[in-house]
Amino acid sequence: MTNNKEKSTLNPEQLERAIQWLNQKTVSPLTCESCHHDKWMIGPDIVAPMPLIGNSYNLEEGLIPQFTITCTNCGNTKYYNAIIAGVVKDDENKDDD
C-alpha cells in the first residue's frame, strides 16, 4: 500500500495503524473486484459521509470517520470505519462541551 504523504491529513501513527489493521483483517493479496489488480493506495484523509435524514443533511450527528483505499489501476475505492480499525479513537470525534 502506498500513501500520498505530502498532502496527507493522516498522521504517521494513524497511517501505520491503518496499514497494520488492513494486514490483519483483509486477505493478502487484496484483489480489486473490478479489475483484478492487487495494488492499492491508502487515501490521504479521514473522510465521513454525511447522513441524509429526510431531504436534508444532518451535520450534527451520525458522521462515521473512515479511511479509504483505492485501486491504483482502476480507481475502485473502499471505505473502512476508522474507529473500528483503531485509526482514530471514538472520543477524538466529539467536541468538548
C-alpha positions in Angstrom: 0.0 0.0 0.0 1.2 3.5 -0.8 0.1 6.9 0.6 0.4 10.5 -0.7 2.3 11.8 2.4 2.8 15.3 1.1 -0.9 16.1 1.2 -2.0 13.8 4.0 -4.1 14.7 7.0 -3.5 11.2 8.3 -0.6 11.5 10.7 2.2 8.8 10.6 0.7 6.9 13.6 -2.7 6.8 12.0 -1.3 5.6 8.7 0.7 2.9 10.5 -2.4 1.7 12.4 -4.4 1.6 9.1 -1.7 -0.5 7.4 -1.5 -2.9 10.4 -5.3 -3.3 10.6 -5.6 -3.9 6.8 -2.8 -6.5 7.0 -4.6 -8.3 9.9 -8.1 -8.1 8.6 -8.0 -8.4 4.8 -6.9 -11.2 2.6 -3.5 -11.0 1.0 -3.1 -10.0 -1.7 -6.3 -7.9 -1.7 -7.5 -8.1 -5.2 -9.7 -5.5 -6.8 -13.1 -7.0 -7.7 -13.4 -4.6 -10.6 -10.1 -5.1 -12.5 -8.4 -7.9 -10.5 -5.2 -5.9 -9.8 -3.7 -6.0 -6.3 -2.0 -2.6 -5.9 -3.8 -0.2 -3.5 -3.2 3.3 -2.2 -4.4 4.5 1.2 -6.2 7.8 0.9 -4.6 10.8 2.5 -7.5 11.9 4.6 -10.1 10.7 7.2 -13.4 11.2 5.5 -17.0 11.0 6.8 -20.1 10.6 4.5 -22.9 13.0 5.5 -26.1 11.2 6.5 -29.2 12.2 4.7 -32.2 12.5 7.0 -35.4 13.1 5.1 -34.4 15.6 2.4 -31.6 17.3 4.4 -28.2 16.6 5.7 -27.6 16.2 9.4 -24.1 17.5 10.2 -24.7 17.3 14.0 -24.9 13.5 14.3 -24.1 10.3 12.6 -20.8 11.1 11.0 -18.6 8.0 10.9 -14.9 8.6 10.3 -13.5 6.4 7.6 -10.3 5.9 5.7 -10.1 4.8 2.1 -8.0 2.5 -0.1 -8.1 3.0 -3.8 -7.0 0.6 -6.6 -4.1 2.2 -8.4 -5.2 0.6 -11.7 -8.9 1.4 -12.0 -9.7 3.7 -9.1 -12.2 1.4 -7.3 -12.4 2.8 -3.7 -13.2 1.0 -0.5 -14.1 2.7 2.8 -13.2 1.3 6.2 -14.6 2.5 9.6 -11.6 4.3 11.2 -12.9 3.8 14.7 -13.2 0.0 14.3 -9.8 -0.1 12.7 -8.3 1.9 15.5 -7.1 4.6 13.2 -8.9 7.2 15.3 -10.4 6.9 18.8 -14.1 7.4 19.2 -13.6 10.3 21.6 -11.4 12.1 19.0 -14.5 12.8 17.0 -16.5 14.5 19.8 -16.4 18.2 20.6 -15.7 19.2 24.2 -18.8 20.8 25.8 
